[in-house]
Amino acid sequence: MSEPATASAAIRVVDVAGSHREIGRQHGQAVQSLAPMIRAAAERHQAEVPLPAEARRARLAELRAALERHSPATLEQIAGLAEGMDIDPDVLFGAATASYLHNLARAGHPGPEEGCTTWAASGAATRDGTPLLVKNRDYRLDHLSLQIVLRVRPERGIPWCAVTSAGAPGVYSSGMNAAGLAIADTHVPSRDLGPGLPRYSLMLHVLEEHETVDSALAYLASVPMQGTGNLVLADAHGTLATVECGYHTRAIVRRAGDAVVATNHFVSPALADAYIEAWPDAADHSRRRYAAVQTALAEAAGQVDPAFARALMARHDGPVGSICVHRTPERASETISCTIFRPADRLLEIAHGLPCASPYQTIPVVAE
């Protein structure tokens, strides 16, 4: 196990408001000191995509057309971010789409070693019946210093906050709104992908436009998805859901209590065969984390609370089975945060860095 990556005890909170263009601009201005790091990370992510330039341009044009039709808000945020940081918007757009391009070119090319573990519980599963949504964010270490909490008061819509990366549009990992609807994603390398909305755009619209899981599910059933991931949702009423996202197929599990889990593979019969193993042991790593969380939740039925979540998400079980993932010579990514969303309280608790070694801080969804 490696030494923990360095992180400040407190994650930076950025408050923004206005139109989507203005939200992006204020976000960019607030993190302008990080612009060289953001530019370097964006260029590196694009350089790693194993697609010829002509094919890349064609795929990016398809994605841009989908966003223009279904999420102009995403493009407006990218334009505002570029203005606020004085970075070419095409560089930011390319970085935001690099994961999709990696999946298109996946055959014969190993992808980034990234993963996340997410679950939600409510009702009889939790100690007091109130819901929790929890995510360990496993990502490249260059995003640890870029990780922020973004709190947004949109010109129209519901105020929301996101655990995200500086310079990224939408909701780039997880978030919750002022109505107590929480959402988080996990990446799944997949064959079922196409020019639909990326998860960071889907989560943006869910948080800004919906108050309940059922309302969000109706939206998610109505728009084209890029694929390559899972979404986990929980609302203040205790309704839970997972959505397995494909371009042609999607699978939805809705529960009025109990618990749901997602890692980095698909479990539904409809999408299980679309999964691609992006790096050696990826499937085993994902399935072992999935099983470990399911087992822990079952064993703690009726006792799940934030203290349980903090202990579970700090658990180690070797290089393949650990929920708290440390960098190794063979693996470049690491758990860079654990977030515990408390929808009934409109609060989140976050460990900025490895959850086994980093203190938690509590942040309200809306600035006080």
N, C-alpha and C positions, 0 to 999 in steps of 0.2 A: 504494500500500500504506500502511495506517495505521501509526501508532506502536503498539508492543505494549501491550496492556492491562496494568495494574499487577497483579502477583501476588507474594506472598511466595515466597522461595526454597524454603521447606519447606511442604508441604501438612500440614494438621492431621490427626492420627490420633486417632480416638475409639475406645476399647475398651469394649465392653458385654458383658453376659452375663445369662442367665436365660430366663424365659418370653418370649414375643413381646410381651406387654404391658410387661414389665419392660425388654426390649430397647428398645422405643420410648420408655419413660419416661427411661431412662438417656441415650439419644441426645438426647432433648429437653432434659434438664437440662444436658448437656455443651455444647449450642449455644444456651443460653438467651439469651446476649448478642446473638445474631443474630436473635432472635425478631421484632423490628420489621421487619427486612429480609425475613425469611421470610413474615411476614404481608402485607407490601406486595407481594411478588412473587406470592404466592398470589392475592391479590385482583386484581392486574393480569391474571394469566393467565385468571382466570374472567371478568373484564370484557371480555376480547377475544373470547370465544366468541360467534359470531353466531347464537345460538338464542334464541327466545322463552322466557321464564321457565317456562311450563307444560311445553314440550317438554323443556327442560333437566331439570326435576324428574323427568319420566317416564323419561328416559334414565339419570339417576343412580340411580333406584330399581332399574332393570334391572341395572345394574352392581353395586349393593350386594347384590342377591339372588345374583348369580353368585359374588361373593366370599364371601358367607355360606356358600354350598354348597361351593365348591372351594378357597377360601383364607381361612378365618377368621383365619389368621396375619396377613394383610395388614391386616385391620380392627383386630386387636388392636394391631398396631404403630402404626396411625394414632391409636387411642385413647390409647396410651401417650405418643406424641409430643405430642399435645394437652395432656395432663396435665403433661408435663415443661416445656413452653414456655408454658403458660397461653394457648393459642390454641383457638378454637372448632374441634372436630374436623370439622365440616361444611366449614369453610374449607379445611382440609388435604385432605379428601376431594375437594372440588371442584377444587382445584389439581392433584391427582394424576390427575384424569380429564379435564382441560381439552384435552389433545391429542386424545383420542378424540372429544370433542364437536366440536372443530374439524373433524375429518374427516367427521363426520355432516353438518355444515353447509357442507362445502367448496364446493359448486357456487355460483359467483358471488362467493365470498369468498376472498381470498388468505389463506393460512395463515402461521404463523411461519416465518421463513427459517432453518431448522435443518437440519443434516446431520451425518453422521459417516462416517469411513472405517475399516473394520475388516478384518483379514486374519489368517490363521493359517498356519503352515508347520511341517513336521516331516520326519523321515526323510531321503530323498535331497536334499530341498530345502535343508536347513540344514547349516551348516558341520560340526557334530558330531553330527547326527542327532536332537538333542533338540528338542522342540516349543517354539514361541513363539505367543502370541496377542497382537495389537497393535491398539490403537484410538486414533484421534484423535477426541476428543469436541468436536463443534462445537455450540455452544449459546449462548443469550442471555448477554450479558456480566454480567448481575446474578447469574448462577450461578457466576461465577469466585470471588467472595468467599464463596460458600456451599459450594464444593467441598471435600469431606473424604474421607478414607479411613476407613471404618467397619469395625472388626474385631469379630467376633461369636463368642461361645461360647454356643451355644443350649442350653437346658435338655435338649433331646433333638435329636440329629442331629450333623452334621459341622461343626466350626468353619469359618468362612469370613470373607472380607473383601470389601469393595465400594468402588469409586470411585463416589461418589454425591453427592447434594446434601443439605446440612443440612436437616432437616425433612421429608425424603422417605421413604416407606416402602420396604421391600424393597431391591432392587438396582436403582438408578436409572440405571445406565450400563453397568457391567461389574464382574466380580469373579472370585474364585478361592477354592477351598476347600482344606482341609488334606490332601485326597487328591490334589491337583494337577489338579482339573477346573476349567477356566477358561471363562468365557462373557462375551460382549459383544453389545450390540444396536445396530441402526441403525433410524431411523424411516423408514417408507415411507408417504406419503399414499396411501390405497387406498379403493376402493369395496367391497372384500370385508371388511367389519367388522361387529361385533355385540357383544352383551353377554357376552363371555368374559373370560378372565383377561388383564390387561395384562402387558406384558413384564417389568415390575419384580417382579410376583408370580411369573411363570413362572421367572425367574432365581433368585429367593429359594428356591423349592422345589428347583430343580435343584441349587443349591450345598449346601443343607442336607440333602438326602436321597439324593444320587447321587455315585458315585465315578468313573464312566467315561462317555464319550460315549454308548456304546450304551445304558447304563441311563437316561441323561438323555433320549435319543431315544424310548425306550419310554414314558417319562412324558409327553413333549411330544406324542406321538401319541394320548394317552389323555384329554386335558383340553380343554375349549373355550377357544379363543384369541380375544382381542379383535381380532386382526389388526394391520394397519398397521405391519409391521416385519420385520426379519430378525434372526436369532440366529446367532452364530458360536461354535462350541465347539471346545475342544482339551483333551485329557487328558494325563496324565504318560506314558502309553504311546505317544503320538504319533498317536492317532486324531483325526481332524478332521471337522467337519460344519458345514454351513449349513442353517438352517431358515427358509424363507420362510413367514411367518405370515399366514394369512387366517382369517376366521371360518368360512367354508364349505369352504375349500381350503387345504391346506398342502403345501409341496414340500420334500423333504429330500434333501440330497446328503451322503453319508458317504464319507470317504476315509481310508485307512490310512496316508497319507503325503502328500507333495507339498504342495499349498497350496489354500486357499479364500479368497475375497474377498467382501465385501459393502459396498455403499455405500447409496444411498437410492432404489433402484428394485428391482423384481423382474426376474429373468432367466429364470425357468422359464416354459415355455409355459402352464402351468396358471394362473399368476398375473400374467403380464406385462401383460395387458389391464386388470387391476384398478388399475394405477398411475394416480394423478392428479397432474398437474403443479401444485404448490402455489404457485409463484411463477415469474416469467419466467426462463428459462434453467435451471430446476431440473433438468430431465431431462438436458440437456447437461452440466451441472456434475457430476451423479452419474455419468453414463456415462464422462465423461473421467477422473474420478478412478479409477473401476473399471478402465478400460483401462490407465491409467498404473501402477497397482499390479500388475496382471496381467503387464504387460510387464516391469516391474522385477524381479519375482520370477522370471520365466522367464529373464531375462538373468543373474541372480545365482544360478541353480540350483547347489546345493551349497556356496554361500558365504553364505547368509542367517544372520545372527546379530544380537545386539542392536545392534551398531554400524551394521550395514546398516539396521536398523529405524529407528534415530534419524535417520539421514540421509534415508531415504525419506520419513518422516513430517514432515520439515521442508521438503519440496520446494515451490517456488513455480512456477507456470506461468500467471500472469495471473489476472484476476478469475473466470474460469470453470473453469480446469483445475488450480488449486492444491490440493495435499493439505493443506498448512498454510494455513488460511483466515484472512485478516485482514479486519477490519471495514472496510466502505466506506460512503459516503453512501447507497448503495442497499441495503446488507445490514447488518442489525443484529447478527447473530451472528458468532462468531469461534471458532477452535479454542482451547478453554480448558484442554486437557490432552492429553498423549499418554501412554498406559500400555502398557508392554511386560510381559506376563505370562510368567513362566518356570515352567511347571508342574512340570518335573522337580526344580527347586530350591525350589519353594513360595515364590517371591519375585516381587515386582513392582518395576519401575522406572517412575517417573512424573515427567514434566515438568509442573509446575503453572503453566499459562499456555501461551503460544504455544511449540510445540516448537522453533521456529527461534531462540528467544531465552531459553528458560528452562532452568535446570540440572535434571538428573535426580537423584532420590534413590531409594535402594533400601529397600524395606519388606518384612519377612517377613509371610506370611499370618497366622501365629499370633504373638501377643505373646511375647517371650522372657522 
